[in-house]
Amino acid sequence: MRAIVVLYKNEKSGKPTLTIGELIEKTGIPESTFHRTIKRALEEGGLVKYNVKKKERIVEVCLTDLGRKLGQRLEDVIVELRMS
């Protein structure tokens, strides 16, 4: 869920995409864990889209509408938990 929250906050601040490397760095998720399990789960769950830019040799990731809705809900829960 960290990846969704990071992508959501990033999008709210005006940057709708991150490279996979940036996402890994911002979440603190080990690279091997991300590539083995999280990357596929996020895409198969319909939460993110990957955009491969072959010329630049990077992969960007952005939230889908479903991922955005989940990000909003997670942010609401985090705010609520901090207030209690």
ChimeraX attribute file (.defattr): number of C-alpha atoms within 10 A of each C-alpha:
attribute: neighborCount
match mode: 1-to-1
recipient: residues
	/A:1	12
	/A:2	14
	/A:3	20
	/A:4	24
	/A:5	20
	/A:6	18
	/A:7	26
	/A:8	24
	/A:9	16
	/A:10	17
	/A:11	16
	/A:12	10
	/A:13	9
	/A:14	8
	/A:15	12
	/A:16	15
	/A:17	20
	/A:18	20
	/A:19	16
	/A:20	19
	/A:21	13
	/A:22	13
	/A:23	22
	/A:24	19
	/A:25	12
	/A:26	15
	/A:27	16
	/A:28	12
	/A:29	15
	/A:30	10
	/A:31	14
	/A:32	10
	/A:33	11
	/A:34	18
	/A:35	14
	/A:36	10
	/A:37	10
	/A:38	16
	/A:39	16
	/A:40	13
	/A:41	14
	/A:42	18
	/A:43	16
	/A:44	11
	/A:45	10
	/A:46	14
	/A:47	19
	/A:48	23
	/A:49	16
	/A:50	18
	/A:51	13
	/A:52	13
	/A:53	10
	/A:54	8
	/A:55	6
	/A:56	7
	/A:57	7
	/A:58	13
	/A:59	15
	/A:60	17
	/A:61	22
	/A:62	23
	/A:63	25
	/A:64	15
	/A:65	12
	/A:66	12
	/A:67	22
	/A:68	20
	/A:69	15
	/A:70	18
	/A:71	23
	/A:72	15
	/A:73	13
	/A:74	17
	/A:75	17
	/A:76	12
	/A:77	12
	/A:78	12
	/A:79	11
	/A:80	10
	/A:81	9
	/A:82	8
	/A:83	7
	/A:84	5
